[in-house]
Amino acid sequence: MLGLPTGWGAVAVAYELTCPFARQDSLGARIVSSAVFFVVGTGLILHVRQGLLRELRDMKAVAGAAQSVLLRPLPPRLDGLTLAADQISADRAASIGGDLYDVVATDHGVRVVMGDVRGHGLGALATVGAVLGSFREAAHDEAELGGVLRRLERTHTRHLRQRSRDEHPAVAGKEPATPLAEEFVTLLLLEIRQDGTVHALNCGHPWPYLLRPGAARSVEPMTGGDPMPPLGSFPLPADLASVRCGRILPGEGLLLHTDGIEDARDAHGRFFPLQAELARTVRRRTVVPKTVVRAVYARLLGHMDGPPGDDAALLVLRNDRRRVPVQHGEPAARTAHKVR
């Protein structure tokens, strides 16, 4: 990188020392000397600028690759489900923020996590990495959804303990920007079984929406009672039995989101009407996860007054399984829903 600038500098110095014209005191000689040094200086600046831009592009490429590993793209199909997800970050320097999500197919069913780390930036990214890494292992290892959540709690506790050591004033030299006592994560864990039933554990996170195209009420909240406190604010209760929230029939969808969606405001302070916008999208149409995600984000960006103030993530899945086994006490006709 220094070879070309050194050569240009040597040429300028050699011209000044060896060229008789450069030592003349006439106006023309001064103009020529000034032009030579101007050209050399401009070349040096352009060369350094190109080098810095090249390094910046390389750094962005490395950061993008690291972030894509952290919040990896979801497969378009997984165990009979069609998936789509995306997010926008409140941090302009990052393509992902403090929101997290993942979907894995296990022997116990398809397991889904959607979460929101308090705040955004590098501290939130570290917490996202710790929680997602734990989920990707525990989802396969634990037979019960409560066991998965218990593992996530232990991982989060260890992560905060390590951050406390790393950010202690004796090590970092200053107080952390966010006290660790205020660090918490809202989490929604779902388990979608082969018959379409949905079981959940909720730690302070928004409940998902059930998408039923063609129904009288095409968008309905899927709830399972009052959620537990966010992860990290209080210890988990001893009993972590999952709650049955309902079923997703073939052709129906489920939308998970973080509170950055519904908390977004327009210039008049009005919140984004997510349920109403979803109803406009799926009322008379087949649930297409990619289309739903794009439509919601387009309307969200049009609704907001300025850049996003919080991270916002969406995850949409559709049940493409052809048959749902008849449940005890349910009419057989309920399972005869053909996917178009």
ZAMARGU-4260 file (C-alpha; in steps of 0.2 Angstrom, whole numbers, plus 5000, padded with zeros to 4 digits):
<rodrens>
0) 5000/5000/5000 | 5015/5012/5003 | 5025/5008/4988 | 5015/5019/4976 | 5014/5034/4988
5) 5033/5033/4992 | 5037/5033/4973 | 5026/5048/4970 | 5035/5057/4985 | 5052/5052/4978
10) 5048/5059/4961 | 5042/5076/4969 | 5058/5077/4979 | 5069/5073/4965 | 5061/5086/4954
15) 5064/5099/4967 | 5082/5095/4970 | 5088/5090/4953 | 5078/5100/4940 | 5086/5117/4937
20) 5069/5124/4932 | 5062/5121/4949 | 5076/5131/4957 | 5072/5147/4947 | 5063/5161/4955
25) 5052/5166/4941 | 5033/5165/4942 | 5032/5151/4929 | 5044/5140/4939 | 5034/5143/4954
30) 5018/5138/4945 | 5026/5122/4938 | 5032/5117/4955 | 5016/5120/4963 | 5007/5110/4950
35) 5019/5096/4952 | 5016/5095/4971 | 4997/5097/4969 | 4997/5083/4957 | 5007/5072/4969
40) 4997/5077/4984 | 4981/5073/4975 | 4987/5057/4969 | 4992/5052/4987 | 4975/5057/4994
45) 4966/5047/4981 | 4977/5032/4984 | 4974/5033/5003 | 4955/5035/5000 | 4954/5020/4989
50) 4964/5010/5001 | 4952/5015/5015 | 4937/5011/5005 | 4944/4994/5001 | 4947/4990/5019
55) 4929/4997/5024 | 4922/4985/5010 | 4931/4971/5017 | 4926/4975/5035 | 4908/4976/5030
60) 4909/4959/5021 | 4917/4951/5036 | 4904/4959/5048 | 4890/4954/5036 | 4896/4936/5035
65) 4898/4935/5054 | 4880/4942/5057 | 4873/4930/5044 | 4880/4916/5054 | 4873/4923/5070
70) 4856/4926/5063 | 4857/4913/5049 | 4844/4914/5035 | 4830/4902/5037 | 4827/4888/5025
75) 4812/4891/5013 | 4804/4874/5019 | 4806/4864/5035 | 4797/4848/5039 | 4781/4853/5030
80) 4781/4871/5034 | 4785/4886/5023 | 4795/4899/5031 | 4800/4917/5029 | 4808/4930/5041
85) 4817/4947/5041 | 4821/4961/5052 | 4827/4979/5052 | 4839/4986/5065 | 4838/5002/5074
90) 4857/5003/5073 | 4862/5009/5056 | 4880/5001/5058 | 4872/4984/5059 | 4861/4973/5048
95) 4854/4964/5063 | 4851/4971/5081 | 4844/4964/5097 | 4830/4954/5090 | 4833/4935/5088
100) 4823/4920/5079 | 4826/4903/5073 | 4817/4887/5068 | 4823/4870/5070 | 4816/4853/5066
105) 4818/4840/5080 | 4812/4823/5085 | 4800/4832/5097 | 4792/4843/5083 | 4797/4860/5075
110) 4803/4872/5088 | 4803/4890/5086 | 4811/4904/5096 | 4808/4923/5094 | 4816/4935/5106
115) 4820/4953/5110 | 4836/4958/5119 | 4834/4974/5129 | 4843/4988/5119 | 4853/4986/5103
120) 4871/4987/5097 | 4886/4976/5101 | 4880/4971/5119 | 4864/4965/5112 | 4872/4956/5098
125) 4883/4946/5111 | 4867/4941/5120 | 4858/4936/5104 | 4873/4925/5100 | 4873/4917/5117
130) 4854/4914/5117 | 4853/4907/5100 | 4868/4896/5102 | 4860/4888/5117 | 4843/4886/5109
135) 4850/4877/5094 | 4858/4864/5105 | 4844/4863/5118 | 4830/4861/5105 | 4837/4844/5100
140) 4843/4838/5117 | 4828/4842/5128 | 4812/4832/5127 | 4801/4845/5135 | 4800/4863/5130
145) 4802/4868/5148 | 4819/4860/5148 | 4824/4871/5133 | 4819/4887/5142 | 4828/4881/5158
150) 4844/4879/5147 | 4842/4896/5140 | 4840/4904/5157 | 4856/4896/5163 | 4865/4902/5147
155) 4859/4919/5149 | 4865/4920/5167 | 4882/4914/5163 | 4883/4926/5149 | 4879/4941/5161
160) 4891/4934/5173 | 4905/4934/5160 | 4900/4952/5154 | 4900/4958/5172 | 4918/4952/5174
165) 4923/4959/5157 | 4915/4976/5159 | 4920/4979/5178 | 4928/4996/5180 | 4944/4987/5186
170) 4945/4979/5169 | 4937/4991/5157 | 4941/5007/5166 | 4923/5014/5166 | 4906/5009/5171
175) 4896/4999/5157 | 4883/5009/5147 | 4869/4998/5153 | 4869/4990/5170 | 4868/4972/5170
180) 4854/4972/5182 | 4843/4979/5169 | 4848/4966/5156 | 4834/4955/5151 | 4827/4945/5136
185) 4809/4943/5131 | 4807/4925/5123 | 4793/4915/5115 | 4796/4897/5113 | 4784/4887/5101
190) 4783/4868/5098 | 4773/4864/5082 | 4769/4845/5082 | 4764/4834/5067 | 4746/4836/5070
195) 4747/4855/5069 | 4745/4858/5088 | 4755/4873/5095 | 4763/4872/5112 | 4771/4888/5120
200) 4781/4895/5134 | 4781/4914/5134 | 4793/4925/5144 | 4786/4943/5142 | 4785/4942/5123
205) 4770/4947/5111 | 4759/4932/5107 | 4759/4927/5088 | 4745/4929/5076 | 4735/4915/5068
210) 4733/4918/5049 | 4717/4910/5042 | 4714/4916/5024 | 4695/4915/5019 | 4689/4914/5037
215) 4677/4927/5044 | 4691/4933/5056 | 4707/4930/5045 | 4719/4936/5059 | 4717/4931/5077
220) 4729/4932/5092 | 4735/4915/5097 | 4737/4916/5116 | 4741/4905/5130 | 4737/4915/5145
225) 4748/4928/5155 | 4766/4927/5150 | 4780/4924/5163 | 4792/4939/5166 | 4806/4941/5154
230) 4821/4930/5155 | 4834/4938/5167 | 4822/4949/5177 | 4816/4935/5189 | 4820/4917/5191
235) 4810/4905/5181 | 4796/4895/5191 | 4799/4877/5196 | 4784/4871/5185 | 4788/4875/5166
240) 4774/4865/5158 | 4771/4871/5141 | 4754/4878/5136 | 4743/4872/5122 | 4738/4887/5112
245) 4729/4880/5097 | 4732/4872/5080 | 4738/4877/5063 | 4728/4868/5050 | 4735/4865/5032
250) 4735/4882/5023 | 4735/4892/5039 | 4749/4902/5045 | 4757/4909/5060 | 4766/4926/5062
255) 4778/4929/5076 | 4785/4947/5079 | 4794/4958/5091 | 4787/4973/5099 | 4797/4985/5088
260) 4783/4982/5075 | 4767/4987/5085 | 4777/5000/5095 | 4782/5010/5079 | 4773/5027/5078
265) 4769/5039/5065 | 4770/5058/5065 | 4755/5059/5076 | 4760/5046/5088 | 4749/5033/5083
270) 4755/5015/5084 | 4757/5003/5069 | 4740/4993/5067 | 4748/4976/5064 | 4733/4966/5066
275) 4723/4977/5054 | 4737/4977/5041 | 4738/4958/5042 | 4719/4956/5039 | 4721/4967/5023
280) 4735/4955/5017 | 4728/4938/5020 | 4709/4941/5020 | 4705/4933/5003 | 4722/4926/4999
285) 4733/4911/5002 | 4746/4914/5016 | 4763/4917/5007 | 4776/4920/5020 | 4787/4930/5009
290) 4773/4941/5003 | 4767/4944/5021 | 4784/4949/5027 | 4787/4961/5013 | 4769/4969/5014
295) 4771/4972/5033 | 4788/4980/5031 | 4782/4991/5017 | 4768/4997/5027 | 4778/4999/5043
300) 4791/5009/5034 | 4778/5020/5027 | 4770/5022/5044 | 4785/5027/5054 | 4790/5045/5056
305) 4809/5044/5052 | 4821/5029/5055 | 4816/5015/5066 | 4818/5018/5085 | 4819/5000/5089
310) 4823/4983/5081 | 4809/4975/5072 | 4808/4956/5067 | 4795/4946/5058 | 4794/4927/5056
315) 4780/4919/5046 | 4776/4901/5043 | 4763/4891/5034 | 4757/4873/5037 | 4759/4864/5020
320) 4756/4847/5028 | 4743/4838/5018 | 4735/4828/5032 | 4732/4833/5051 | 4727/4818/5061
325) 4709/4819/5069 | 4710/4824/5087 | 4699/4815/5100 | 4682/4824/5101 | 4685/4834/5085
330) 4674/4831/5069 | 4684/4822/5054 | 4678/4836/5042 | 4690/4848/5051 | 4705/4840/5044
335) 4700/4840/5026 | 4708/4857/5022 | 4717/4856/5005 | 4731/4867/5001 | 4730/4876/4985
</rodrens>
